[in-house]
Amino acid sequence: MIGYEIRELPSFIMEVPNLRVLDIRRTSIVTLPEEFIKLTTLESFYCKTRAIPEVLCHMPNLKEFHYDYFTPIKQLPPSIDKLFSKGFIDIMEVGEFLSLSQ
């Protein structure tokens, strides 16, 4: 998806069958809806959200997570270990973490 004017993930994305790769870095999307968990076939995700969403830790087929943002990650989800154990995690240009979820 390319378009800085896109501020939230369009709902039809959650209905795309067999979606394997999603890149929202070149949008203005900074949060993900809870329905994101419906993307059960998603294998690679690229984003620039300000927090790593908890939902990513529970995506069954996610193997690659690419995070690219120029401000610090403000929050890590409690289940971050599940995300790191899934495969390739690429966190670029984030500076320091501001807080960890309890």
KADAQUI-V719635 format. One line per field, one symbol per residue. phi: phi as a letter, one per 30 degrees, with the letter a starting at -180 (. if undefined). burial: # if it has 9 or more other C-alpha atoms within 8 Angstrom, else .. A space follows every 50 residues. Layout:
phi: ???
burial: ???
This chain:
phi: .bldddcbdeddedcddidcbbbcdcbcdbbcdddeddddcdcbbcabdd bddeeddcddcdcbbccbaccdddacdeceddddddldbbcchcicdcac dc
burial: .....####....#....#..###########...##.#.########## #########..########..######..#.###.##.#....#..#..# ..
